[in-house]
Amino acid sequence: MEEVFSAVNFKPIRRKVTIETLNQEKSLPGQEMVEQGLADLAKQEITDFSLLLLIAAPRLKRLGIHIPDHPLPRPYEHRLYERLDQRLGDGAHSYYNSLIGRIVSFARALEREQSQQ
């Protein structure tokens, strides 16, 4: 949930960030993969993007994005890497790192957006 401070008592008011509110906002770096990952999780599909969101869930939840729980065993990082390794072989490591970098960029950009509101 997004923190917005009330002008009267300076207590944070939390606003839930959903796919719809993300679509209304200007595009953030990596937003398309977050939207796809949320859609995949809603359908209970295991994809690269849904696993990436499960990896980043603690930080994204603190930012107000509802990440549904999934019964998939942890660590999600290993599951994502295994999927990438099966598909990309030697290229899995660099692609994994780029996905992690993109989700971190998204979280930082969302933090900036929220701090400016």
C-alpha positions in Angstrom: 0.0 0.0 0.0 1.2 3.4 -0.9 1.8 5.8 2.1 0.2 9.1 1.8 0.3 11.5 4.7 -2.8 13.3 5.9 -2.3 17.0 6.2 -4.2 17.1 9.4 -2.5 14.5 11.6 0.5 13.3 9.6 -0.5 9.7 9.9 0.2 7.5 6.9 -2.9 6.5 4.8 -2.2 3.4 2.8 -3.5 3.0 -0.8 -3.4 -0.4 -2.4 -1.4 -0.6 -5.7 -3.1 -2.9 -8.2 -2.7 -3.7 -11.9 -5.4 -1.1 -12.6 -3.6 1.6 -10.6 -0.3 0.7 -12.3 -2.0 1.0 -15.7 -3.2 4.5 -14.7 0.2 5.6 -13.6 2.9 6.6 -16.1 5.1 3.7 -17.2 7.8 2.7 -14.8 10.9 0.7 -15.9 9.9 -2.9 -15.8 6.2 -2.2 -15.3 5.2 -4.5 -18.1 6.8 -7.5 -16.5 5.2 -6.6 -13.1 1.8 -6.4 -14.8 2.3 -9.7 -16.6 3.6 -11.4 -13.4 0.5 -10.2 -11.5 -1.8 -11.5 -14.2 0.1 -14.8 -14.2 -0.2 -15.1 -10.5 -3.9 -14.3 -10.6 -4.3 -17.3 -13.0 -2.0 -19.5 -10.8 0.5 -19.8 -13.7 4.2 -20.4 -13.0 6.1 -18.1 -15.4 9.4 -16.3 -15.3 7.6 -13.1 -14.3 5.4 -14.7 -11.7 8.4 -16.2 -10.1 10.2 -12.9 -10.3 7.4 -11.2 -8.4 7.4 -13.9 -5.8 11.2 -13.3 -5.3 10.6 -9.6 -4.9 7.3 -10.0 -2.9 8.5 -8.6 0.4 9.7 -5.3 -1.1 6.8 -5.0 -3.5 4.3 -5.7 -0.6 5.9 -2.9 1.4 5.3 -0.7 -1.6 1.6 -1.6 -1.6 1.5 -4.1 -4.4 -0.6 -7.1 -3.5 1.3 -10.3 -4.4 -0.9 -13.4 -3.9 0.6 -16.2 -2.0 1.5 -19.3 -4.0 1.9 -22.8 -2.8 5.1 -23.3 -4.8 8.0 -24.4 -2.6 10.8 -21.9 -1.9 13.4 -20.7 -2.7 11.7 -19.0 -5.7 15.1 -17.9 -6.9 16.1 -21.5 -7.6 12.9 -22.2 -9.4 13.4 -19.2 -11.7 17.0 -20.1 -12.4 16.1 -23.7 -13.2 13.5 -22.5 -15.7 16.0 -20.2 -17.3 18.7 -22.8 -17.4 16.4 -25.3 -19.1 15.5 -22.8 -21.8 18.7 -20.7 -22.1 21.6 -23.0 -21.0 24.7 -20.9 -20.6 22.8 -17.6 -21.1 20.6 -18.2 -18.0 23.0 -16.5 -15.6 23.0 -13.1 -17.4 19.3 -13.2 -18.1 18.5 -14.0 -14.5 20.7 -11.1 -13.4 18.9 -8.8 -15.9 15.5 -9.8 -14.5 16.6 -9.1 -11.0 18.0 -5.8 -12.1 14.7 -4.8 -13.8 12.6 -5.6 -10.8 14.9 -3.6 -8.5 14.7 -0.7 -11.0 10.9 -1.0 -10.9 10.8 -1.0 -7.1 13.2 2.0 -6.9 11.1 4.0 -9.5 7.9 3.2 -7.6 9.5 4.3 -4.3 10.5 7.6 -6.0 6.9 8.1 -7.4 5.4 7.4 -4.0 7.8 9.8 -2.2 6.8 12.6 -4.6 3.1 12.3 -3.9 
